[in-house]
Amino acid sequence: MIAALQKIGAISVFFGRILAGIVPALARPRLIVHQVYNAGARSLIIIMLSGLFVGMVLGLQGFDLLQRIGSEEVLGIGIALALLKELGPVMTALLFAGRAGTALASEIGLMRATDQLTAMEMMAVDPVHRIVVPRFLGGVIAVPLLVAIFNVIGLYGAQLIAVQQMGIDAGSFWGQTQSAVELDDVTEGVIKSFVFGVACSLIAVYEGFHSAPTAAGVGLATTRTVVTSSVLILLLNYLLTAFYL
Amino acid sequence: MVDDALLTVRDVHYAVGARPIFAGLSLSAQRGKTTAIMGPSGTGKTTLLRLLTGQIHPESGEISVFGADPTKLQRKPLYQLRQRMGMLFQNGALLTDLNVFENVAFPLREHSKLSEGEITERVLGKLQAVGLREAALLMPAELSGGMARRVALARAIATEPELLIYDEPFVGLDPISMGVILRLIKEINSRGGVTSLIVSHDVEELAKIADYTYLLSGGKVVAEGTPAQMSRSTDATVRQFIDGLADGPVPFHYTETGK
């Protein structure tokens, strides 16, 4: 219990150091853009594939459910809300933690293990500014963008099932969705994805930066990144949902 | 010897848990000279470098580098102090996401006011000095161990620091690379004005370049002198170390308390 509190404290202090480094880091946009590419663009395929399949499953299950009560025409609304408010941000963040978070943690952990971070310190360069902050910002920018892509592909996948396969009228599928989804629903999803982006990226850079400088230490940091991020995402998701409803 | 110490360590105590690493360590490095610190593995040679550069703090004792105590400085003045030092790491510690040229240019880009043209000229000059000008566009992963050490050396001297610190510069090199590194360190030292501190256990190599040597064992200096004095020494610990004997005052068995 005390250890857990200590860790939360340590992460908070580290978060403070990152926040203090954001403004200086903005002077070097190239480093950040490179990290958005690293974390974001390289996660695209897994995000798009997952989005497609999640959307298609929602289409199948939703159609089966709604058919029993004879209201298939609201399928679009259900799927759109599920994706925008819950599945888009949560699934994307979980996939991001597994794909990009682990890569970040092991990259920084290896830099620690091979003395690169110490070398920077010795060259009077703060590794938090040069290494950690750009990677953190890259993740924070990438996650909301990936969520948007996940949602679009997910809706397309649902439409494939509902309209193309099950024969729901395309006009009513899109029309109902358009009229029922409010701006607030979109905002909720955007805020969630932003919060998850911060959480995933923070955990990944923290674990990497503080990993033991050994092969086992880097491995442990990677594992911890996935476990902590996943639990944290689900916990934060509950808290945010409870707050919004 | 005239005392013109750029760096002094006085009565430093440092322990990791219950195991003392240093118990009353004192030594100094004279300006413009090459000082070698020898000792068996595990005597805290690398720990000493971390103390000198303000990465860790001693329990007691005084450290002075350029007249300041690195362990008592805030981040900013500490970084200013470090800008006057160059350090060669045991494994090179090149930044793996930058190519050779960018690695050597890194400290210049961070701290100097040099123009892009001047940086290019300086970096290629330093790479030329270590014989790797043609390797400028390679990534660190494409280098052999010896090449990586030479690039790291070029990076350490890129800012033309007043104090150069070498952490085990000869470890794990083939004889040819070792000869190259040795010659480079000699050349750098002979230019004058540079103070060098070499931490190593390669007795023969150190004898060729050091002006003064310290032998550490059991957390303190057990012998000191010029390489010639050391090789004539009759002290049992010195002989054990220089002649490479398994038995002697330096214990064979590891003990938790270092006793």
Interface residues (C-beta under 8 A of the other chain):
Chain A: L110 M111 T114 D115 Q116 T118 A119 M120 E121 M122 M123 A124 V125 D126
Chain B: T53 Q55 R75 Y79 Q80 R82 Q83 M85 M87 F89 Q90 N91 A93 L94 L95 T96 F106 P107 E110 H111
